[in-house]
């Protein structure tokens, strides 16, 4: 079976499992609420604005509660603790969580960030390339997808992570540090990237798309997913519907994101136009790329033990 056919079959499986929510054992055992952790970016915001996951779960009388996070690591801390049931992050946070013994599973993949995540410097900075970051202070979120981008870009330029001085900051603090020149560079994702670019003259040293092929991920609390596969499938079905709509309604996506974040529409339009909206099954290619990242983090001593990404891949029941 080709990758495209496998992808279609998996997505159809999500839809079929989601449609079973109102019948049988699932209807008898489902909780009354699905708690979703989200950041104010991309596809999950679209699904929330349109109530698409709520629509999938309504036949079973299950409500959705949305819990906001500024970055992936704290979101996965809540997922592990059972504070939320489902969430979305970049590639690095689940690796750190798994290495720490987190109670989570991969349930689906989102499209790569590509041009929506970058290493940024001021336009007048003497830093002209990634290689020029040697000895410089770089703002980055520890354990985020930007952390992975920085490491991969440095290696591609012949440097190691120890050649720079990381300033581990969440986006709000990193943005201030970048604006007042407390750091030399900033590694960040949209809409913070688009916002920084709109506020002053900047230059991009490297983007995720130019550096490596990685995905973002939808994740669930393992215990919750095992007990409530229909709710996970319903969430993925709602997100799949949101992705289909978003691909042909980018103006409306930008308007939705602007309303939620307070970031001006023109900035969100830049972010929306360079975002690929998709929900994908966990293919061998995606998992192999994620394993490469995990191996890199262990080699650099960023995680305490080697892990196998495939150990925490969710297998939805057959319908």
N, C-alpha and C positions, 0 to 999 in steps of 0.2 A: 504494500500500500504506500502511495506517495505521501510526502510530508503534508501536502495540501489536503489530501483526502483524510489523513489521520487528524489534521486540525479540524476539518469540518465535522468528522465523526465525533470528536471530543466535545466540540461546542454543541452539537445536537444532543449529545448525552447530557450536558448541563441542562439544556432546555427540557429534555424529557424528565430528568430527575426533579427539576424545579416544578414541573407540572403535577408531579405526584404529591406535592405538599399537602393537599387537602384530603388525602385518602390514607387508609391503612394505619400502620403503626406510627408513621411519622406524625400524623395528625394527633395521635394519642400522647406522644412523648415530647413534642416540640415545646420549647420554652415560649414565653409570651413576648420576648424581646430579643432582637439581635443587636449587639453593641458593636458599632463599626468605628474603628480609629481611622482618622483621615488627616491629611495635610491639605492646605488650601491650594492645591495644584491639580490640574488635569482632569482625568476621566472620572475620578471618584466624586469630584465637585459637580460635574455634569449630571451624574446619576442622582446625586442628592437633590440638586435643584429641580430635577424633573420628577422626583419621586418614583424612579423606576424600580429600585429594589423594594420599596414599600409596596408597589403594585404586585410584584412577584410573591411577596409574603402575605399579603392581605387575605387571600383565601383561607389561610390557616389561622388567621387572627393573631399574627405575629407582627409586632411593631418594630420600628428601627430607631435606635438611639445613636446619635452621631457624637463622637468625642474627638475634639481637635488636638493635634500635636504639631509642634514646630518642625520636628525632624523624625527620621525613622527610628533611631535607637530608643528614645523614650516611649514611642508607640509600641515597640516590641517588648519593652519592659512591662507595659500594661497588658499586652497580649499574654505574656508568659504567666503573669499573676492572675489572669482571669478577669481583669478589669474591663477588657474588651474581648470580643470573640473573633473579629475579622479585621484585616487592615491591609494597607498598601505601603510599600517602601521601595527604595532603591536596592541595588544588588548587595551592598556590604552589610547592612544591619542584620539580616537573617543569619549570615555567617558568624558574626560575633555572638548572636543569641544562641545558635546551635552549639558553638564551642563552649559556652557557659552553661550548657545543659538545659536550655530553654524548652518549654513545652509547646512547640509550634510545628506546623507543617506548611510546606508550599502547596498551594491549591491552584495556581494559575500564574501566567506571566503577562506582563504588559509590554508594549513596544519599547525599544531602546530610547534613551533620552536624546541621543545624537547631538544636535546643535543647541539643545536646551540646557546644557550643562557645560561649563567651561572654566578654564584658568584665566583669570582676568587681571590686568594691570591698568594703571592710569596711562593715558595717551602719551604723557611726557616722561614716563618712566624710562630709565636707561636699560631696563630689562627688555630684550628684543626677542628672546626665545626661551623655551623651557630650560635649556642648558644654562641660561643666565640666572636661573633661580638659585644656583649654588651659593650657600651661605646666607640666603635671604629668608625673611620671615613670611610665612604663607598662612593665611587664615583658612581653616578647613574644619568641617564638622567631624569629630572623631567617630569612626564606625559608620560613616555615611557613604553613599555612592560617590560623593566628591572626594572622599578619602581615597577610594580605589582609583578614581581618575588621576589624582595627583601622583600616586605611587606608580601607576602604569605609564604615565607620561614621563616621569623622571627616568624610569628604566629605559624607555624608548630613546631618551636623549643621552643615555650612557651614565646617568647619575643614580645614586641610591637614595632612599628616603632619609638616611642619616646625613645627606649632604645639604638638607634644608632645615630650617627651624620652624616646626609646625606650631601654629597658635590655634589650639582647639577651641573653637567658638561656634555657637549656634548662629543661624543666619542674622538675627536682629543685632547681636553684638558684633558679629563679623562685618556687617554692613557699616556700622559706625566706625569700626577700626579702619576699614578700607577708606572711608570718606575722609578721615582725619590723618591719614598716612601713618597710622600706627603699625601697619603691616605693608609689606611690599607687593603682595599679590593676594588674590582671593579665589578660592575654588568653590563654585556655587551653581545652583540649578535655577530654572525658571520657577516663579516669576521674579525671584530676587535678582537673577542675572539680567533680565530685561529691564528691571527697575534701575539697577546700577548703571546700565548702559544709557538709560534715558536721562540720568541726572548729571552726567558729565562725560567728557571725552575719555574713552577707554579703548583698550586693545585686547583682543583674545589671543592668548598664546597657543591654546589647544582646546578642542572640544572632545566630548566623549566619542562622537562619531569618527573623529580623526584619529583616535587613540586606540580604542579596543571595541569589541563587539560584546556588549553586555545587555542584560534585560533588567527591568524592574519587576516586582513580584507582588502578587496577592497572597496573603498568608492567613492562617487561622490558628487559633488555640487547638492543639492536637486533641485534647479531651472533648472539647466542644464539637469539633468536626467529626469525630468518631461517633458521637451520640446523635448528631443532627446533620447528617449529610445533605438532606433536602434543603436546609437553610443555606448551607454553603453553596449548593448548586443554584438556589434562587438568587443569591447575591451575584454570582458570576453571570447568570442569565441577564439580570438587570444591567450589569456593567457592559455586557456584550451589546445589548440594545442601545445603551448610551454611546458606545463607541461608533456604532453604525450611524447614529444621528449626528454625532460630533464631526465626523469626517466631512459632512456636506453642509454643516452649519457653523462654520468657524466664527463668524461675526457674533452669533448668539452665544457661543461658548465663551468668547471674550467678555461679552456683556454679563454673563452669569458669574464668571470669575471676578470681574470688577465689582459686582454687587456684593459678593461674599468677602472679598479681601480688602476692599477699599483702595486697591491699586488701580490707577486710572485705566480706562478702557484702551487707549492707544498702546499702553504698555502690555496689557493682557492680550491685545490683538497680535503683537509681535510674538508673544509666547505661544498663543494658540496656533498661529500660522506655521510654526516650526515644530509642532507636536504631532507625533503619529499616534492616532487613537486605535487601540486594538486590545483584545483579550485573546491570549494564545495558550494552547496546551503546553505542558512541560515536556518539550521534545528532547531527544538525546542531545541535539546541538546546544540548546539553551542550558541544559544541566551540565554538559561538559564545560561550557564557558564559565558557569558558576563554580564548578569544581576547580578550575584553573585559578580563579580569584581566591578561593579558600586556601589552596595550596600556597599561593603567593603570600597570603597573610600569615600562615604558619611559618613559612620560611623566614619571614621578617620578624617573627616573634610578637606579632600583633594579636594573635590568638594563642591560648595556652596549650592547645593540643590539635593534632590533625583531625579532620572530620571528613565524612562522606556525605555529600549533599543529598544523594539519593536515599539516604536513611530516613529523611524526613519529608519525602514526597507523598502527598495524599493520594490514595487510590479510592475514588468514589465507587460505591457499590453498583453493580450492574442492575439495570431495570428491565 
